[in-house]
Amino acid sequence: MEWLTTPFEVGFVQRALAGGVLVSLICALAGTWVVLRGMAFLGDAMSHGMLPGVALASLLGGNLVLGAALSAAAMALGVTALNRSTRLSQDTSIGLLFVGMLSAGVILVSHSDSFAVDLTGMLFGDILAVRAGDLGFLVVASLVALLVSVLGHRAFVALAFDVRKAHTLGLRPRWAHAVLLGLLTLAIVASYHVVGTLLVVGLLIAPPATAVLWARRIPMIMALAAALGSISVVVGLLLSWHWGTAAGATVAAVAVALFFCSALATRIRDRARTADERIEATS
């Protein structure tokens, strides 16, 4: 029991746990739609697209969260604009902006005197450095994400499964897509300080993808994704404490490992059901 409880008796680990659970909730609300709509590459690109804004804010002594939000929003607007004004596919537009924003961020960071430290913090985050003020921001972000998810649920469902029907029902799919991008931006900005721009996709994609294997209704997928994300945070912090590994990376790795374990378990389950059905058919 001491192996399980000792790490969480320390103040900064307790804050890391609270921050990780809140991030898991936000990522579950946004990530469910990312998984259902096949927007994983966009989410990955937007997480890297924050780098120029964070770097510029750091160099100018500004607010890093505001810089990250503006940069991620610019990335989302850029992808939307390219899709409407050119013949390029969405993947091509995302890839071009992805490389451009990431390159711009690295160039900006290279002007800093502490290049390696700053870049490491931006890319991989530091969940153990979560402060009380960060928790306040995450609480507000969680409430906003929950409100947007509830109010936009009907439009998001129509957008995810049938855009034409969304037009017919007067749900304004373009506006719904814009709001969904805003929700995704909120999740990425809220999460980057905890797990960094490289690892944020782990919590954004892995728990909802795992939940989809076990649940069918969207609210259940979101709830299960939030629970799986929280479990990943707890297990990741424990392993990081005892093994001396990077906390954010360990949390993301646990989330991905849960997905592969679930995928294997569901495959075994489906094969067992198929075998039972064949036995019943022949008997």
Buried (B, 14 or more C-beta within 10 A) or exposed (E): EEEEEEBBEEEEBBBBBBBBBBBBBBBBBBBBBBBBBEBBBBBBBBBBBBBBBBBBBBBEEEEBBEBBBBBBBBBBEBBBEBBEEEEEEBEEBBBBBBEBBBEBBBEBBEEBEEEEEBBBBBBBBBBBBBEEEBBEBBBEBBEBBBEBBEEBBEBBBBBBEEBEEBEEEEBBBEEBBBBBBBBBBBBBBBBBBBBBBBBBBBBBBBBBBBBBBBBEEBEEBBBBBBBBBBBBBBBBBBBBBEEEEBBBBBBBBBBBBBBEEBEEEBEEEEEEEEEEEEEEEEE
